[in-house]
């Protein structure tokens, strides 16, 4: 990959990370999920909100893994 392609990919990953964090904050109603992880989602009573939180948490973890690989 060229340097420009890597920078573009990093920028897109940053956008996906920001989207996931915003969605998780909105879904959970707080930022405690950042320190609690899945435990914060288990306390959500609405199954749709819990599913949404799990989806975005998975997206966030994938983005972070890809960023680690890219360096």
ZABA-395368 format. One record per residue (C-alpha): residue number from 1; residue in three letters; z, x, y. Coordinates in steps of 0.1 Angstrom, whole numbers. Example, Ala and Ser with C-alpha at 12.3 -4.5 7.8 and 13.67 -1.06 7.14 Angstrom:
2
+-------+-------+-------+-------+-------+
: lumti : mitor :    zz :    xx :    yy :
+-------+-------+-------+-------+-------+
:     1 :   Ala :    78 :   123 :   -45 :
:     2 :   Ser :    71 :   137 :   -11 :
+-------+-------+-------+-------+-------+
! end
This chain:
71
+-------+-------+-------+-------+-------+
: lumti : mitor :    zz :    xx :    yy :
+-------+-------+-------+-------+-------+
:     1 :   Unk :     0 :     0 :     0 :
:     2 :   Unk :    -7 :    12 :    35 :
:     3 :   Unk :    20 :    15 :    61 :
:     4 :   Unk :     7 :   -15 :    80 :
:     5 :   Unk :     8 :   -37 :    48 :
:     6 :   Unk :    44 :   -26 :    41 :
:     7 :   Unk :    54 :   -34 :    76 :
:     8 :   Unk :    38 :   -68 :    74 :
:     9 :   Unk :    55 :   -75 :    41 :
:    10 :   Unk :    88 :   -65 :    55 :
:    11 :   Unk :    83 :   -88 :    85 :
:    12 :   Unk :    74 :  -117 :    62 :
:    13 :   Unk :   105 :  -110 :    40 :
:    14 :   Unk :   127 :  -109 :    72 :
:    15 :   Unk :   113 :  -144 :    81 :
:    16 :   Unk :   120 :  -157 :    46 :
:    17 :   Unk :   155 :  -143 :    48 :
:    18 :   Unk :   162 :  -159 :    81 :
:    19 :   Unk :   148 :  -192 :    69 :
:    20 :   Unk :   171 :  -191 :    38 :
:    21 :   Unk :   202 :  -182 :    58 :
:    22 :   Unk :   195 :  -210 :    83 :
:    23 :   Unk :   190 :  -235 :    55 :
:    24 :   Unk :   221 :  -224 :    37 :
:    25 :   Unk :   242 :  -227 :    69 :
:    26 :   Unk :   228 :  -261 :    75 :
:    27 :   Unk :   232 :  -273 :    39 :
:    28 :   Unk :   268 :  -260 :    35 :
:    29 :   Unk :   278 :  -268 :    71 :
:    30 :   Unk :   295 :  -234 :    75 :
:    31 :   Unk :   289 :  -197 :    69 :
:    32 :   Unk :   315 :  -192 :    42 :
:    33 :   Unk :   288 :  -192 :    15 :
:    34 :   Unk :   281 :  -156 :    27 :
:    35 :   Unk :   314 :  -144 :    13 :
:    36 :   Unk :   319 :  -170 :   -14 :
:    37 :   Unk :   284 :  -172 :   -29 :
:    38 :   Unk :   279 :  -198 :   -56 :
:    39 :   Unk :   315 :  -211 :   -53 :
:    40 :   Unk :   306 :  -225 :   -19 :
:    41 :   Unk :   278 :  -245 :   -35 :
:    42 :   Unk :   299 :  -259 :   -63 :
:    43 :   Unk :   321 :  -277 :   -37 :
:    44 :   Unk :   291 :  -297 :   -24 :
:    45 :   Unk :   294 :  -332 :   -38 :
:    46 :   Unk :   258 :  -343 :   -30 :
:    47 :   Unk :   236 :  -331 :   -59 :
:    48 :   Unk :   206 :  -328 :   -35 :
:    49 :   Unk :   225 :  -306 :   -11 :
:    50 :   Unk :   237 :  -285 :   -41 :
:    51 :   Unk :   202 :  -281 :   -54 :
:    52 :   Unk :   189 :  -272 :   -19 :
:    53 :   Unk :   216 :  -246 :   -15 :
:    54 :   Unk :   208 :  -231 :   -49 :
:    55 :   Unk :   171 :  -230 :   -41 :
:    56 :   Unk :   176 :  -211 :    -9 :
:    57 :   Unk :   203 :  -188 :   -23 :
:    58 :   Unk :   177 :  -179 :   -50 :
:    59 :   Unk :   151 :  -173 :   -23 :
:    60 :   Unk :   176 :  -151 :    -4 :
:    61 :   Unk :   185 :  -130 :   -34 :
:    62 :   Unk :   148 :  -125 :   -42 :
:    63 :   Unk :   140 :  -114 :    -7 :
:    64 :   Unk :   169 :   -89 :    -8 :
:    65 :   Unk :   158 :   -75 :   -41 :
:    66 :   Unk :   123 :   -70 :   -28 :
:    67 :   Unk :   135 :   -53 :     3 :
:    68 :   Unk :   156 :   -30 :   -18 :
:    69 :   Unk :   126 :   -20 :   -38 :
:    70 :   Unk :   105 :   -14 :    -7 :
:    71 :   Unk :   132 :     7 :     8 :
+-------+-------+-------+-------+-------+
! end
